[in-house]
């Protein structure tokens, strides 16, 4: 979540059988779950970049739409069978972003536990035919190089375990901030070869400087990224926005850069960057219209019952088993569910 620091960590309890918390070492690779026929990941297969677009295995430009978990160290209770069934079958989502915080009581406190949690969530997304977007949610400090060694260790295991799946997306640096693009690029060019050593064709997403705004939030020129691309193939660049405070200047950055580079909006909200406050659905719709017109894939923040307005469920929902329909949703949740359910024109060949 953009610039949000959470003071009180909730007790994180694993709720999916695929997540093996506290194991002494990596568990052996499980048998790959089959993608349900007709599901988004089954229809589209291995993703690849074609020009500035995201394309499916048949070379056709597509747009993915889905939700991000909240930090799994706090809100794993919101990512369980009933909620994921609702996301896939009721919301008709194409992609689940698995938000693994590195600091803030996350990965660094117990790498084995959190890596196994991510393994489990990947399997659950796969069983439901969704793409699994693995989000290395580094946030503070903003320089991803601080976590370079951790990132190499984590992504090597993730890629090794899931390299034969066609629905894996690697998001290697959430919201780099107060750091130059050249340093982010250097980090990416060290982590991507680790992934490629295991998974030669998986889609990799690279966070951009200025909180994933191509430097705009830090006062840098977005053309710095355009003129100095990451030296790797099948790579896209991420953009984040929060419509409650990111107006036409941010929209213009997204519009211009997406004509020059392949862009994936891996996080956005209809409120302020804190994930809270009033919803600006008018400005949000302008972003949605632009992303639809350009087939820019997007993921909304966040699939939890946190008390903030950007969490889609009403407080207390995640302790129950009812997640379908709109009765359990806050206004932002009902709004984004409706837009995810408006299906993209997925090609079949």
C-alpha positions as CSV (number, residue, x, y, z in Angstrom):
1,X,0.0,0.0,0.0
2,X,1.5,3.3,-1.0
3,X,3.3,5.0,1.9
4,X,1.1,3.3,4.5
5,X,2.8,2.1,7.7
6,X,0.7,-0.1,9.9
7,X,1.5,0.2,13.6
8,X,-0.3,-2.9,14.9
9,X,0.3,-6.2,13.3
10,X,-2.6,-8.6,13.4
11,X,-1.9,-12.2,14.2
12,X,-1.4,-14.0,10.8
13,X,-2.8,-17.5,10.8
14,X,-2.4,-19.7,7.7
15,X,-5.7,-20.7,6.3
16,X,-4.7,-22.6,3.2
17,X,-3.4,-26.2,3.2
18,X,-0.8,-25.4,0.6
19,X,1.1,-23.0,3.0
20,X,3.5,-24.8,5.3
21,X,4.5,-22.4,7.9
22,X,7.6,-22.8,9.9
23,X,9.0,-25.7,8.0
24,X,12.7,-26.3,8.6
25,X,13.5,-26.3,4.8
26,X,11.7,-25.9,1.5
27,X,9.1,-28.6,0.9
28,X,9.4,-30.6,-2.3
29,X,7.6,-29.3,-5.3
30,X,4.0,-30.4,-5.2
31,X,2.2,-31.7,-8.3
32,X,1.1,-28.8,-10.4
33,X,-2.5,-27.9,-10.1
34,X,-4.4,-28.1,-13.4
35,X,-5.9,-24.9,-14.7
36,X,-9.7,-25.1,-15.0
37,X,-10.8,-25.2,-18.7
38,X,-12.1,-21.9,-19.8
39,X,-10.4,-20.0,-17.0
40,X,-8.4,-16.8,-17.7
41,X,-5.0,-18.5,-17.2
42,X,-6.1,-21.6,-19.2
43,X,-7.4,-19.5,-22.1
44,X,-4.4,-17.2,-22.3
45,X,-1.5,-19.4,-21.2
46,X,2.0,-18.1,-20.9
47,X,2.1,-14.3,-21.0
48,X,4.6,-12.3,-23.0
49,X,5.3,-8.7,-23.9
50,X,4.6,-7.8,-27.5
51,X,5.6,-4.2,-28.2
52,X,4.1,-2.1,-25.4
53,X,1.3,-4.6,-24.8
54,X,0.7,-7.6,-22.6
55,X,-0.1,-10.5,-24.9
56,X,-1.3,-14.1,-24.4
57,X,0.3,-17.2,-25.6
58,X,-1.3,-16.6,-29.0
59,X,0.2,-13.2,-29.4
60,X,-3.1,-11.3,-28.8
61,X,-3.1,-8.2,-26.6
62,X,-5.1,-8.8,-23.4
63,X,-6.0,-6.9,-20.2
64,X,-5.9,-8.6,-16.8
65,X,-8.0,-7.3,-13.9
66,X,-7.9,-8.4,-10.3
67,X,-7.2,-7.8,-6.7
68,X,-4.2,-7.6,-4.4
69,X,-4.2,-9.2,-1.0
70,X,-3.3,-7.0,2.0
71,X,0.0,-7.9,3.7
72,X,-0.2,-11.6,4.3
73,X,1.5,-11.2,7.7
74,X,-1.6,-9.3,8.9
75,X,-4.6,-10.5,6.8
76,X,-4.0,-14.1,5.8
77,X,-7.5,-14.8,7.3
78,X,-8.9,-12.9,4.3
79,X,-7.2,-15.2,1.8
80,X,-9.0,-18.6,2.2
81,X,-11.0,-21.0,0.1
82,X,-14.4,-19.1,0.3
83,X,-12.9,-15.7,-0.5
84,X,-10.8,-17.0,-3.3
85,X,-13.8,-18.9,-4.8
86,X,-15.7,-15.6,-4.7
87,X,-12.8,-13.7,-6.3
88,X,-12.6,-16.2,-9.2
89,X,-16.2,-17.2,-9.7
90,X,-18.3,-14.2,-8.5
91,X,-15.9,-11.3,-9.2
92,X,-14.5,-13.1,-12.3
93,X,-11.0,-11.9,-11.5
94,X,-8.1,-12.9,-13.8
95,X,-5.2,-12.2,-11.4
96,X,-4.4,-12.4,-7.7
97,X,-1.6,-10.3,-6.4
98,X,0.1,-11.9,-3.4
99,X,1.4,-9.1,-1.3
100,X,4.5,-10.3,0.6
101,X,5.9,-7.4,2.7
102,X,9.6,-7.7,3.2
103,X,9.9,-5.6,6.3
104,X,7.0,-4.6,8.7
105,X,6.8,-8.0,10.4
106,X,7.0,-9.7,7.0
107,X,9.5,-11.9,5.1
108,X,12.6,-10.9,6.9
109,X,11.2,-12.1,10.3
110,X,10.7,-15.7,9.0
111,X,11.7,-16.3,5.4
112,X,10.7,-20.0,5.5
113,X,7.2,-19.3,6.8
114,X,6.4,-16.5,4.4
115,X,7.9,-18.3,1.4
116,X,5.8,-21.3,2.1
117,X,2.7,-19.1,2.5
118,X,3.4,-17.7,-1.0
119,X,3.8,-21.2,-2.4
120,X,0.4,-22.1,-1.0
121,X,-1.3,-19.0,-2.4
122,X,0.2,-19.6,-5.9
123,X,-1.3,-23.1,-5.8
124,X,-4.7,-21.8,-4.7
125,X,-4.7,-19.2,-7.5
126,X,-3.7,-21.8,-10.0
127,X,-6.5,-24.2,-9.0
128,X,-9.0,-21.4,-9.7
129,X,-7.5,-20.5,-13.1
130,X,-6.1,-17.1,-12.0
131,X,-2.7,-15.6,-12.6
132,X,-0.6,-15.5,-9.5
133,X,1.3,-12.2,-9.3
134,X,4.0,-12.6,-6.7
135,X,4.6,-9.1,-5.1
136,X,7.9,-8.5,-3.4
137,X,6.4,-5.7,-1.3
138,X,9.5,-3.8,-0.4
139,X,8.5,-0.3,0.8
140,X,10.7,1.1,3.6
141,X,13.6,1.6,2.9
142,X,12.7,2.6,-0.6
143,X,15.9,1.4,-2.3
144,X,15.3,-2.2,-3.4
145,X,19.0,-2.9,-3.2
146,X,18.7,-3.0,0.6
147,X,16.9,-6.3,0.1
148,X,18.9,-7.6,-2.9
149,X,20.2,-10.7,-1.2
150,X,16.8,-11.6,0.2
151,X,15.1,-11.0,-3.1
152,X,17.6,-13.4,-4.9
153,X,17.0,-16.1,-2.3
154,X,13.2,-15.7,-2.5
155,X,12.7,-15.5,-6.2
156,X,15.1,-18.3,-6.9
157,X,13.0,-20.7,-4.9
158,X,9.7,-19.4,-6.2
159,X,10.9,-19.7,-9.8
160,X,12.4,-23.1,-9.2
161,X,9.2,-24.5,-7.7
162,X,6.7,-22.9,-10.2
163,X,8.7,-22.6,-13.4
164,X,6.5,-25.1,-15.2
165,X,3.3,-23.1,-14.5
166,X,2.1,-20.7,-17.1
167,X,0.3,-18.4,-14.7
168,X,3.2,-17.0,-12.7
169,X,4.1,-13.3,-12.7
170,X,7.1,-12.0,-10.8
171,X,6.8,-8.5,-9.4
172,X,10.3,-7.9,-8.0
173,X,10.1,-4.4,-6.4
174,X,7.0,-2.7,-5.0
175,X,7.2,1.1,-5.0
176,X,10.9,2.1,-5.0
177,X,11.0,5.5,-3.5
178,X,13.6,8.2,-2.8
179,X,16.0,6.3,-5.0
180,X,17.2,7.0,-8.6
181,X,16.0,5.0,-11.5
182,X,19.5,3.9,-12.2
183,X,19.8,2.2,-8.9
184,X,16.4,0.4,-9.4
185,X,17.5,-0.7,-12.8
186,X,20.8,-2.0,-11.4
187,X,18.8,-4.0,-8.8
188,X,16.5,-5.4,-11.5
189,X,19.4,-6.5,-13.7
190,X,20.7,-8.5,-10.7
191,X,17.4,-10.2,-9.7
192,X,16.0,-11.0,-13.2
193,X,18.9,-13.4,-14.1
194,X,18.2,-15.3,-10.9
195,X,14.6,-15.8,-12.1
196,X,15.7,-16.6,-15.6
197,X,18.1,-19.2,-14.4
198,X,15.1,-21.2,-13.3
199,X,12.2,-19.8,-15.4
200,X,13.3,-18.7,-18.9
201,X,10.0,-17.2,-20.0
202,X,8.1,-16.0,-17.0
203,X,6.7,-12.4,-17.1
204,X,8.7,-10.1,-14.8
205,X,7.4,-6.7,-13.5
206,X,9.8,-4.0,-12.4
207,X,8.7,-1.3,-10.0
208,X,9.6,2.3,-11.1
209,X,11.1,5.0,-9.0
210,X,8.8,7.6,-7.2
211,X,6.5,5.0,-5.6
212,X,6.0,3.2,-9.0
213,X,5.1,6.4,-10.8
214,X,8.0,6.5,-13.2
215,X,9.6,9.0,-10.9
216,X,6.7,11.5,-11.0
217,X,6.0,11.4,-7.2
218,X,9.7,12.2,-6.5
219,X,9.9,15.0,-9.1
220,X,11.9,13.0,-11.6
221,X,11.4,12.8,-15.3
222,X,9.5,9.7,-16.5
223,X,11.6,9.7,-19.6
224,X,14.6,8.6,-17.5
225,X,13.0,5.2,-17.5
226,X,12.0,5.3,-21.1
227,X,15.6,6.2,-22.2
228,X,17.3,3.7,-19.9
229,X,15.3,0.4,-20.1
230,X,16.1,-2.7,-18.1
231,X,18.3,-5.0,-20.1
232,X,16.1,-8.1,-20.1
233,X,13.3,-9.6,-22.1
234,X,9.6,-10.2,-21.2
235,X,9.7,-7.3,-18.8
236,X,7.0,-4.7,-17.9
237,X,7.1,-1.6,-15.7
238,X,4.7,-0.9,-12.9
239,X,2.6,2.2,-12.3
240,X,0.6,2.9,-9.1
241,X,-2.0,5.6,-8.5
242,X,-4.6,6.6,-5.8
243,X,-7.3,8.6,-7.4
244,X,-8.2,10.5,-4.2
245,X,-5.0,12.5,-4.7
246,X,-3.4,11.6,-8.0
247,X,-5.1,13.8,-10.6
248,X,-4.6,14.6,-14.2
249,X,-0.8,15.0,-14.1
250,X,-0.5,11.3,-13.0
251,X,-3.1,10.3,-15.5
252,X,-1.1,12.0,-18.2
253,X,2.1,10.3,-17.1
254,X,0.4,6.9,-17.4
255,X,-1.1,7.8,-20.8
256,X,2.2,8.9,-22.3
257,X,4.5,6.3,-20.8
258,X,2.2,3.4,-21.8
259,X,2.7,4.4,-25.4
260,X,6.5,4.0,-25.0
261,X,6.9,1.1,-22.6
262,X,4.8,-2.0,-21.5
263,X,3.1,-0.9,-18.3
264,X,1.2,-3.0,-15.7
265,X,-0.8,-1.1,-13.0
266,X,-0.1,-3.5,-10.1
267,X,-1.8,-1.3,-7.5
268,X,-4.4,1.4,-7.4
269,X,-7.1,2.7,-5.1
270,X,-10.1,5.0,-5.4
271,X,-9.0,6.9,-2.3
272,X,-5.8,8.6,-1.0
273,X,-2.4,6.9,-1.1
274,X,-2.9,5.8,2.5
275,X,-5.6,3.5,1.3
276,X,-8.1,5.6,3.3
277,X,-10.4,8.6,2.9
278,X,-13.2,9.4,0.6
279,X,-13.5,7.7,-2.8
280,X,-13.1,9.7,-5.9
281,X,-14.9,7.5,-8.3
282,X,-15.0,10.2,-11.1
283,X,-11.2,10.4,-11.3
284,X,-11.0,6.6,-10.8
285,X,-13.2,6.0,-13.9
286,X,-10.9,8.2,-16.0
287,X,-8.1,5.9,-15.2
288,X,-10.2,2.8,-15.8
289,X,-11.3,4.2,-19.2
290,X,-7.7,4.9,-20.2
291,X,-6.5,1.5,-19.0
292,X,-9.4,-0.2,-20.9
293,X,-8.6,1.7,-24.1
294,X,-4.9,0.8,-24.0
295,X,-5.4,-2.7,-22.6
296,X,-3.3,-1.9,-19.5
297,X,-3.7,-4.6,-16.9
298,X,-4.6,-3.6,-13.4
299,X,-4.9,-4.8,-9.8
300,X,-6.8,-3.0,-7.0
301,X,-5.7,-2.5,-3.4
302,X,-6.9,-4.5,-1.4
303,X,-8.8,-7.7,-0.7
304,X,-9.2,-7.5,3.0
305,X,-11.6,-6.3,5.8
306,X,-9.2,-3.6,7.1
307,X,-11.1,-0.7,8.5
308,X,-9.8,1.7,5.8
309,X,-12.0,2.6,2.9
310,X,-9.7,0.9,0.4
311,X,-10.2,-2.5,1.9
312,X,-13.1,-4.0,-0.1
313,X,-14.8,-5.9,2.7
314,X,-16.6,-4.5,5.7
315,X,-14.8,-5.1,9.0
316,X,-15.4,-8.6,10.4
317,X,-16.2,-10.2,7.0
318,X,-13.0,-12.3,6.9
319,X,-13.9,-14.1,10.1
320,X,-16.9,-15.6,8.3
321,X,-17.5,-17.6,5.1
322,X,-19.7,-15.3,3.0
323,X,-17.9,-13.3,0.3
324,X,-20.1,-13.3,-2.7
325,X,-22.4,-10.5,-3.9
326,X,-22.2,-6.9,-2.6
327,X,-23.7,-7.1,0.9
328,X,-20.3,-7.5,2.6
329,X,-18.6,-4.9,0.5
330,X,-17.7,-1.2,1.2
331,X,-18.5,1.3,-1.6
332,X,-15.0,0.9,-3.1
333,X,-15.4,-2.9,-3.1
334,X,-18.7,-2.8,-4.9
335,X,-17.3,-0.3,-7.4
336,X,-14.2,-2.4,-8.2
337,X,-16.1,-5.7,-8.3
338,X,-18.4,-4.3,-10.9
339,X,-15.4,-3.3,-13.1
340,X,-13.6,-6.6,-12.7
341,X,-16.8,-8.4,-13.7
342,X,-17.0,-6.4,-16.9
343,X,-14.9,-8.9,-18.7
344,X,-12.2,-8.2,-21.2
345,X,-12.7,-9.6,-24.7
346,X,-10.3,-12.5,-24.1
347,X,-9.3,-14.0,-27.5
348,X,-9.5,-17.8,-27.8
349,X,-6.8,-18.1,-30.5
